[in-house]
Amino acid sequence: MKALKLIIIALGLLACTGASAAGKVKKSKKAAVVAEKVDTVPMRDFSYAYGIAQTNGLMNYLVQRMGIDTTYVAYFLSGFDNPEIDEETKQMKAYTAGKEIRQQVENQIVPQVNKQINDSVDLLDKSRFIEGFRAAIAGNATITADSAQAVASKQMEYYNNVKMEAKYGKNRTDGEAFLKANAKKDSVVTTQSGLQYKILTAGTGEKPQATDKVKVNYEGTLIDGTVFDSSYKRNQPATFACNQVIKGWTEALTMMPVGSKWEIYIPQELGYGSREAGKIPPFSTLIFTVELLEIVK
């Protein structure tokens, strides 16, 4: 037997725009106002006609918006006539929901997971996925929900790293080569974390703490010279807390006296790593010119 939906639709009444129930009124200087009689049919007939009128467009709505097969309009009327949900109706609703969820699993969820794992090859074992999905609902899964979530999260992180490495790994190797060569320059200092910097202007002011808010001017580029952000171009310095930016920025700012202008070279692991950030591709080494204008009190 084909699964059917028993649907109860509440149709709002439309305001009548015809003649006013009070009708027209005649008014004379001496006579009292008298309402003209406008009744044309008995209320019983009016009610019946109005009910018919309100179904205009209903079938199109049922077919196009709710996916109802008009062959089964009798079942629709059965639900309409008996709005109370009986056991058979509850069973049918559950059965129908199960079919709909299965379609979502096969047509949406599984393809989306496959896309997250690999752009070109479907690697997910669909039958095992559905087996696990069903076991969790039935309450007889062999591992707990928390354990399953931990396994899934860790593995998806692995798949994402593999995917990002295959697509953007060259950014990592190019950046490492750049930093290795850059470190050999006399004016460049390399810190224990791998951050590099060159002092363009030596400031003499106070050094900010990680929790301090600072005002800076800056310009950021990739190692190929592509500018991805610049407060100079906006003609507006930026203000933020030192610990609310990427690690490379935090480390550099807390070493800079106010009034300094440095060029800093940030390894990808101290930047955005495998994340894509606006115009910055994953695994990108970043170069910033930074002027520390003041510590905002």
C-alpha positions in Angstrom: 0.0 0.0 0.0 1.4 3.4 -1.0 2.3 5.7 1.9 -0.1 8.5 2.1 -0.2 11.8 3.9 -3.4 12.8 5.8 -3.3 16.5 5.8 -5.4 19.0 7.7 -5.3 22.5 6.1 -6.6 25.5 7.9 -7.8 28.0 5.3 -8.1 31.6 6.4 -11.3 33.4 5.6 -10.9 36.2 3.1 -12.6 39.5 3.8 -15.6 40.1 1.7 -15.3 43.1 -0.5 -18.8 43.2 -1.7 -21.7 45.4 -0.4 -21.7 46.3 3.2 -24.0 44.3 5.4 -25.5 47.5 6.6 -26.2 48.4 3.0 -26.8 51.9 1.8 -28.6 54.4 4.0 -31.0 57.1 3.1 -31.2 60.2 5.2 -33.7 62.9 5.2 -33.9 66.0 7.3 -36.8 64.7 9.5 -36.9 60.9 9.1 -34.7 58.6 11.1 -31.9 56.7 9.2 -33.3 53.4 7.8 -31.0 50.6 6.6 -32.0 49.0 3.3 -32.5 45.3 3.2 -29.6 43.6 1.3 -30.2 39.9 2.0 -30.2 37.9 -1.3 -30.1 34.3 0.0 -30.7 32.6 3.3 -27.6 32.3 5.6 -27.7 28.6 5.1 -27.2 28.9 1.4 -24.7 31.7 1.8 -22.6 29.6 4.1 -22.6 26.7 1.7 -21.6 28.9 -1.3 -18.9 30.7 0.7 -17.4 27.3 1.7 -17.2 26.4 -2.0 -15.6 29.7 -2.9 -12.8 29.3 -0.4 -11.6 26.1 -2.1 -10.6 28.1 -5.2 -7.0 27.1 -6.0 -6.9 24.5 -3.2 -6.2 21.5 -5.6 -3.3 23.3 -7.3 -1.9 24.0 -3.8 -2.2 20.4 -2.8 -0.5 19.1 -5.9 2.2 21.7 -6.4 3.1 22.7 -2.9 2.3 19.6 -0.9 2.9 16.9 -3.4 -0.6 15.3 -3.0 -1.6 12.8 -5.7 -5.2 13.8 -6.7 -6.0 10.1 -7.2 -6.1 9.9 -3.4 -8.3 12.9 -2.7 -10.7 10.6 -0.9 -7.9 10.0 1.7 -7.5 13.7 2.0 -11.2 14.1 2.7 -11.0 11.3 5.3 -8.4 13.3 7.2 -10.5 16.4 6.7 -13.6 14.7 8.1 -11.8 13.1 11.0 -9.1 15.6 12.3 -8.5 13.6 15.4 -5.4 11.5 15.0 -6.2 7.8 15.5 -3.7 5.0 15.9 -3.8 4.1 12.2 -3.1 7.7 11.3 -0.2 7.9 13.7 1.3 4.8 12.2 0.9 6.1 8.7 2.5 9.4 9.7 5.5 7.6 11.2 5.8 5.4 8.1 5.6 8.3 5.8 8.3 10.2 7.8 10.5 7.2 7.6 10.3 7.1 3.8 11.0 10.8 3.6 14.0 10.6 5.9 15.4 7.7 3.9 15.1 9.7 0.7 17.0 12.6 2.4 19.7 10.2 3.6 20.2 8.8 0.1 19.7 11.9 -2.0 21.2 14.6 0.2 23.1 13.5 3.3 25.3 10.7 1.7 26.2 12.8 -1.4 27.1 15.8 0.9 29.4 13.6 3.1 31.0 12.2 0.0 31.7 15.7 -1.2 33.3 16.7 2.0 35.5 13.6 1.9 36.6 13.8 -1.7 35.5 16.0 -4.6 35.7 13.4 -7.3 35.2 9.9 -5.8 32.4 8.5 -3.7 34.2 6.8 -0.8 31.5 6.5 1.8 30.1 3.0 2.3 26.4 3.9 1.9 25.1 0.6 3.2 27.1 0.8 6.4 26.1 4.4 6.8 22.5 3.5 6.6 23.0 0.5 8.9 24.5 2.8 11.6 21.8 5.4 11.0 19.1 2.9 11.4 20.8 1.2 14.5 21.0 4.5 16.3 17.2 5.2 15.7 16.3 1.6 16.8 18.4 1.9 19.9 20.7 -1.1 19.2 23.9 0.6 18.0 27.1 -1.1 19.0 28.8 2.1 20.2 27.5 5.1 22.0 26.5 8.4 20.3 29.4 10.2 22.0 31.9 7.7 20.8 30.5 7.7 17.3 30.6 11.5 17.2 34.3 11.5 18.3 35.2 9.0 15.6 33.3 10.9 12.9 34.8 14.3 13.9 38.4 13.0 14.1 38.1 11.2 10.8 36.4 14.1 9.0 39.2 16.4 10.2 41.7 13.9 8.7 39.8 13.8 5.4 39.7 17.6 5.3 43.4 17.9 5.9 44.2 15.4 3.2 41.9 17.2 0.8 43.4 20.6 1.6 46.9 19.3 1.4 46.2 17.8 -2.1 44.6 21.0 -3.3 46.8 23.7 -1.5 49.9 21.8 -0.4 52.1 23.8 -2.8 51.3 26.9 -0.8 52.9 25.2 2.3 56.1 24.1 0.5 56.5 27.5 -1.3 56.1 29.3 2.0 58.6 27.1 3.8 61.1 27.7 1.0 60.5 31.5 1.2 61.0 31.6 5.0 64.1 29.5 4.8 65.7 31.9 2.3 64.4 34.9 4.2 65.9 33.8 7.4 69.4 34.1 5.9 69.0 37.9 5.4 71.0 39.9 7.9 68.1 42.2 8.9 65.6 39.5 9.5 65.1 38.0 13.0 63.5 34.6 13.5 61.8 33.8 16.8 61.5 30.4 18.5 58.0 29.9 17.0 59.2 30.5 13.5 57.9 34.0 13.2 60.2 36.4 11.3 60.4 40.2 11.5 62.5 43.1 10.2 62.5 46.5 12.0 61.8 49.3 9.5 61.4 52.0 12.2 62.4 51.4 15.9 59.7 52.8 18.2 60.5 54.0 21.8 57.1 53.7 23.4 55.5 51.1 25.6 55.0 47.5 24.5 51.4 46.2 24.6 50.3 43.2 26.6 48.3 40.5 24.9 45.1 41.8 26.4 45.7 45.4 25.4 43.8 47.0 22.6 46.0 48.7 19.9 45.6 51.0 16.9 47.6 50.0 13.9 48.1 50.7 10.2 49.0 47.7 8.1 49.2 46.1 4.7 49.1 42.3 4.1 50.5 40.4 1.1 51.1 36.9 0.0 54.7 35.8 -0.9 53.9 36.5 -4.6 53.2 40.1 -3.8 49.4 39.9 -4.0 47.8 42.5 -1.6 44.9 40.9 0.3 44.2 43.7 2.9 45.4 47.2 3.7 44.3 49.8 6.2 46.3 52.3 4.2 44.0 51.9 1.2 41.0 52.4 3.4 42.7 55.4 5.0 41.5 54.1 8.3 43.7 52.6 11.0 42.4 49.4 12.6 41.8 48.9 16.3 41.6 45.5 18.1 42.9 43.5 21.0 46.3 41.9 20.5 44.9 38.4 21.5 42.0 38.6 19.1 44.1 38.2 15.9 46.1 35.3 14.4 49.0 34.0 16.5 51.7 35.6 14.4 50.2 39.0 14.9 49.8 38.6 18.6 53.4 37.6 19.0 54.7 40.4 16.9 52.6 43.1 18.5 53.6 42.2 22.0 57.3 42.7 21.0 56.8 46.1 19.3 57.2 49.4 21.1 54.6 52.0 20.2 55.9 54.0 17.3 57.5 50.9 15.6 57.1 49.9 12.0 58.0 46.3 11.3 57.7 43.9 8.4 56.6 40.6 9.8 56.6 37.2 8.0 54.1 34.7 9.4 54.3 30.9 8.7 51.0 29.4 7.8 50.7 27.6 11.1 50.8 31.0 12.9 48.4 32.3 10.4 45.2 30.7 9.0 46.6 27.2 8.5 44.3 25.0 6.4 41.5 27.6 6.5 40.7 29.9 3.6 40.3 33.5 4.8 38.9 35.8 2.2 41.6 36.3 -0.4 44.1 34.2 1.6 44.3 30.6 0.3 44.9 27.7 2.8 48.5 27.1 4.0 49.7 30.6 3.0 52.7 32.3 4.4 51.8 35.9 5.1 53.8 39.2 4.9 52.6 42.3 6.8 53.9 45.8 7.1 52.7 46.9 10.5 52.8 50.3 12.2 51.9 50.3 15.9 50.4 53.7 16.4 49.2 53.5 20.0 47.9 51.4 22.9 44.2 52.3 23.3 43.5 53.0 26.9 
